[in-house]
Amino acid sequence: MFGTGRAGTEIVRACGYRSDLRLVVGIAVTPDKDGSDLGSVTLGEANGVPVTCDLDAALAREDVDVVLHAGLGGPQAVGALLGRCADAGKDAITVSGLVHPRTALGEEMAGALDRRATAGGSRLVGTGVNPGFVLDVLPVVCASMASRIDRLHALRVSDCRNWGAGALDDDVGLGLPPDADRRPSALSLSESLELVADALDLRLEAREEVHEALTSSVVRTHAGRTVRPGETVGFRKRAVGLRGGDLVVEIEWCSVFCLDPAEDGLEESASVTVDGDVRMRMSAGGTFFGDPYPSTAARAINAIRPLRDLPPGLFRPDQLPGASRCR
């Protein structure tokens, strides 16, 4: 188990519900957690699982079969860490992107990582940050009901008040001026777009992605965070794929801190629309709207068995056994 933040905490909690899984070691990046108890630093209750900052030592353990990665980092850093897991012959699942490795890492690095996994006899996959599933794998499943796809649209509207500090600061830019110079968001929709295109063989000819910072018109406060009028309160992202000048795939995500339908004109929702030789409309709801972390943890944990049924290599989440694919 790599990472002791909010996502890591939910993975530790979820593992406690499973009799077929056993946590044997936690891996932290902050020296003050070295030698501590994993349950204590996550759930606040000791569970007897040691924490180490020595990744190589953890990977050398014979009782480690799968590494669940819930740490922060850009695609290159996550890819490098998964490479170390592959070299040690350990399967690895990350919730930090890599749902479409070629887009996240580039052709060369993704190919090299796949070869390292094959050589090491390991399997690697990114299951995605919730709502990653809602905006990529779920549309693929829905589109499997059509033989010809003319247009696919996926939309997610979420409240980000319960996101971790790292996501609010780095990915949302919460409280910053809307034109603030900051590092690019890790929550890009380009990977979701390419996953959908590859899984459904849509053969896109052009792609566009837009990120818009949303500002607040009122003061919003939650859990010690305050956003004032004129400051960044969320984002609107849109990624589209075109073929022959026609819009084929459109994926949208809007997230707002302390979302207020009356103030923002938006409500938490998720929907997928498929038009082709058949028409399909789907909407989804549930507790994953208010707090996405438990669902993110569940996606990773539930991927363990399907992943281990695959041959060694680097995979997309829609390629896990049981995930419906159109082609």
C-alpha positions in Angstrom: 0.0 0.0 0.0 1.7 3.2 -1.2 0.4 6.5 0.1 -1.1 7.5 3.5 -3.3 10.5 2.4 -7.0 10.6 1.8 -7.1 8.0 -1.0 -4.7 5.7 0.9 -6.8 6.0 4.0 -9.9 4.8 2.1 -8.0 1.9 0.6 -6.9 0.8 4.1 -10.5 1.1 5.2 -11.9 -0.8 2.3 -9.3 -3.6 2.7 -10.8 -4.1 6.1 -14.0 -5.2 4.5 -12.3 -8.0 2.5 -11.4 -11.4 3.9 -9.5 -12.3 0.7 -7.0 -9.4 1.0 -4.2 -8.7 3.5 -2.3 -5.5 3.9 1.3 -6.4 4.8 3.2 -3.1 4.6 2.5 0.6 4.1 4.9 2.9 2.1 5.1 6.6 3.0 7.2 9.4 1.5 7.4 11.6 4.7 10.3 10.5 7.0 8.3 11.1 10.2 5.9 8.3 9.3 8.8 5.7 8.9 8.3 2.9 11.5 4.8 4.0 12.4 1.6 1.9 12.2 -0.4 2.1 8.9 -3.8 2.0 10.7 -2.7 4.7 13.1 -1.5 7.2 10.4 -4.6 6.6 8.2 -7.7 5.6 10.2 -6.4 6.6 13.6 -6.5 3.1 14.9 -3.6 0.7 14.9 -3.9 -2.4 12.7 -0.4 -3.9 13.1 0.8 -3.1 9.6 4.2 -1.4 9.6 5.0 1.8 7.5 8.3 2.2 5.8 9.8 4.9 3.5 12.1 2.3 1.9 10.2 1.3 -1.3 12.9 -1.1 -2.4 12.7 -3.0 0.9 8.9 -3.2 0.6 9.2 -4.5 -3.0 11.7 -7.1 -1.9 9.2 -8.7 0.5 8.0 -12.1 -0.6 4.5 -11.5 0.9 3.9 -8.5 -1.4 2.0 -9.5 -4.5 0.3 -6.3 -5.5 1.1 -2.6 -4.8 -1.9 -0.3 -4.5 -0.6 3.2 -5.4 -2.5 6.1 -3.9 0.3 8.7 -3.9 0.5 12.1 -5.6 2.6 12.8 -8.6 2.5 13.6 -12.3 2.4 10.9 -15.0 6.2 10.6 -15.3 6.6 10.1 -11.6 3.8 7.6 -11.4 5.1 5.7 -14.4 8.6 5.6 -12.9 7.2 4.2 -9.6 5.2 1.5 -11.5 8.4 0.7 -13.4 10.1 -0.1 -10.1 7.2 -2.4 -9.2 7.5 -4.1 -12.5 11.2 -4.6 -12.2 10.6 -6.3 -8.8 8.0 -8.6 -10.3 5.0 -7.0 -8.4 1.6 -6.2 -9.9 0.6 -2.6 -9.4 -2.6 -0.6 -9.5 -2.6 3.2 -9.3 -5.4 5.7 -8.7 -3.2 8.5 -9.9 -4.0 8.6 -13.6 -2.6 6.4 -16.4 -6.0 5.2 -17.5 -4.5 5.7 -21.1 -0.8 5.2 -20.7 0.2 6.2 -24.2 -1.5 9.6 -23.7 -0.2 10.1 -20.2 3.4 9.0 -20.8 3.9 9.2 -24.5 4.5 6.3 -26.9 8.1 5.7 -25.9 7.8 5.6 -22.2 4.5 3.6 -22.3 6.1 1.1 -24.5 9.2 0.8 -22.3 6.9 0.4 -19.2 5.0 -2.4 -21.0 8.2 -4.2 -21.8 9.5 -3.9 -18.2 6.2 -5.3 -17.0 6.4 -8.2 -19.4 10.0 -8.9 -18.5 9.3 -8.8 -14.8 6.1 -10.9 -15.1 4.0 -8.2 -13.6 0.7 -6.4 -14.5 0.2 -2.7 -14.3 -3.0 -0.6 -14.6 -4.4 2.8 -13.7 -8.0 2.5 -12.5 -8.5 6.2 -12.4 -9.6 8.9 -9.9 -13.4 8.8 -9.5 -15.1 10.0 -11.7 -12.6 8.5 -14.1 -14.8 5.5 -14.5 -17.9 7.7 -15.1 -16.2 9.6 -17.9 -14.4 6.8 -19.7 -15.0 3.1 -18.9 -18.8 3.6 -18.3 -19.3 5.4 -21.7 -17.4 2.4 -23.3 -19.8 0.0 -21.6 -22.8 2.0 -22.6 -21.6 2.2 -26.2 -21.2 -1.5 -26.4 -25.0 -1.5 -27.0 -24.4 0.1 -30.4 -22.8 -1.3 -33.6 -22.4 2.1 -35.1 -21.5 5.2 -33.1 -22.2 8.6 -34.5 -21.8 10.6 -31.3 -21.0 9.9 -27.7 -21.4 12.5 -24.9 -20.4 12.0 -21.3 -21.0 14.7 -18.6 -20.1 14.8 -14.9 -21.0 17.7 -12.5 -19.5 17.3 -9.0 -18.9 19.1 -5.7 -15.3 19.2 -4.8 -15.6 20.3 -1.2 -14.5 16.9 0.2 -11.5 16.5 -2.0 -8.0 16.3 -0.5 -5.9 19.4 0.0 -3.5 18.4 -2.8 -6.3 18.1 -5.3 -7.9 21.3 -4.3 -4.6 23.2 -4.4 -3.0 21.7 -7.5 -5.8 20.5 -9.6 -8.6 23.0 -8.8 -6.4 26.0 -7.9 -9.0 26.7 -5.1 -8.9 30.4 -3.9 -6.4 31.5 -6.6 -7.0 34.2 -9.1 -8.5 32.6 -12.2 -5.5 33.6 -14.3 -3.0 32.5 -11.8 0.1 30.8 -13.2 0.1 27.3 -11.8 1.2 23.8 -12.9 -1.1 22.0 -15.3 -3.9 20.0 -13.7 -3.4 16.3 -13.4 -7.2 15.9 -14.0 -7.0 16.1 -17.7 -9.8 14.6 -19.8 -7.4 13.7 -22.7 -6.8 10.2 -21.3 -10.5 9.6 -21.0 -11.0 10.8 -24.6 -8.3 8.5 -25.9 -9.5 5.5 -23.9 -13.0 5.9 -25.3 -11.6 6.3 -28.8 -9.3 3.3 -28.6 -11.8 1.0 -26.9 -14.5 1.8 -29.5 -12.2 2.1 -32.5 -13.5 5.6 -33.3 -10.5 6.6 -35.3 -10.5 10.3 -34.4 -8.7 12.7 -36.7 -8.6 15.8 -34.5 -8.8 16.5 -30.7 -9.4 19.6 -28.6 -9.3 20.2 -24.9 -10.4 23.3 -22.9 -9.9 24.1 -19.2 -11.9 27.0 -17.8 -11.4 28.2 -14.2 -14.7 29.1 -12.5 -14.9 32.0 -10.1 -17.2 32.5 -7.1 -19.7 35.3 -6.7 -20.2 34.7 -3.0 -18.0 33.7 0.0 -17.9 29.9 0.4 -16.4 28.1 3.5 -16.0 24.5 4.3 -13.6 22.5 6.5 -11.3 25.5 7.1 -11.1 26.5 3.4 -12.6 29.8 2.3 -13.2 31.1 -1.3 -14.0 34.8 -1.8 -15.8 36.5 -4.7 -13.6 36.6 -7.8 -11.4 33.7 -6.7 -11.3 30.3 -8.3 -14.0 28.0 -7.0 -13.8 25.2 -9.5 -13.4 24.3 -13.2 -15.1 23.3 -16.4 -13.2 20.9 -18.6 -14.2 19.7 -22.1 -12.4 17.3 -24.4 -13.8 16.6 -27.9 -12.8 14.2 -30.7 -13.6 14.9 -34.3 -13.7 12.8 -37.5 -14.3 14.3 -40.9 -15.0 17.7 -39.2 -17.9 16.1 -37.3 -18.0 15.9 -33.5 -17.9 12.2 -32.5 -16.9 12.2 -28.8 -17.5 14.9 -26.2 -16.5 14.5 -22.6 -17.3 17.3 -20.0 -16.5 17.7 -16.4 -17.6 20.6 -14.1 -16.6 20.7 -10.5 -17.4 23.4 -8.0 -16.4 23.9 -4.3 -19.6 24.0 -2.1 -21.8 23.6 -5.2 -25.1 25.4 -4.8 -27.7 24.7 -7.5 -29.5 28.0 -6.8 -26.3 30.0 -7.0 -24.4 28.0 -9.7 -27.3 26.8 -11.9 -25.8 23.2 -11.7 -26.7 20.1 -9.8 -24.5 17.0 -9.2 -25.1 14.6 -12.0 -23.6 12.1 -14.4 -24.9 11.1 -17.8 -23.9 9.3 -20.9 -25.6 9.7 -24.3 -24.9 7.4 -27.3 -26.3 8.1 -30.8 -25.8 5.6 -33.6 -27.7 2.7 -35.1 -29.3 2.6 -31.6 -29.9 5.4 -29.1 -29.0 5.1 -25.5 -29.4 7.5 -22.5 -28.0 6.7 -19.1 -27.8 8.7 -15.9 -26.0 7.8 -12.6 -26.2 8.9 -9.1 -25.0 7.9 -5.6 -22.8 8.7 -2.7 -19.8 8.9 -5.0 -20.9 12.4 -5.8 -20.5 13.9 -2.3 -17.3 11.9 -1.5 -15.5 10.3 -4.4 -12.7 8.7 -2.3 -14.4 5.5 -1.2 -15.4 4.8 -4.8 -11.8 5.5 -6.0 -10.5 3.0 -3.4 -13.1 0.4 -4.3 -12.2 0.7 -8.0 -8.6 -0.1 -7.2 -9.2 -3.0 -4.9 -11.8 -4.6 -7.1 -9.3 -4.6 -10.0 -6.9 -6.9 -8.2 -8.4 -10.2 -9.1 -9.2 -9.3 -12.8 -5.7 -7.8 -13.3 -4.0 -11.0 -12.0 -6.0 -13.0 -14.6 -4.2 -11.1 -17.4 -0.8 -11.9 -18.9 2.1 -9.6 -17.9 2.0 -6.1 -19.3 0.6 -2.5 -19.1 -3.2 -2.2 -19.4 -6.1 0.3 -19.6 -8.9 -0.2 -17.1 -11.4 -1.2 -19.8 -9.1 -4.1 -20.7 -9.6 -5.8 -17.3 -11.6 -9.0 -17.6 -15.3 -8.3 -17.2 -15.1 -4.8 -18.7 -17.4 -4.7 -21.7 -15.8 -3.6 -24.9 -17.5 -2.7 -28.2 -14.7 -4.0 -30.4 
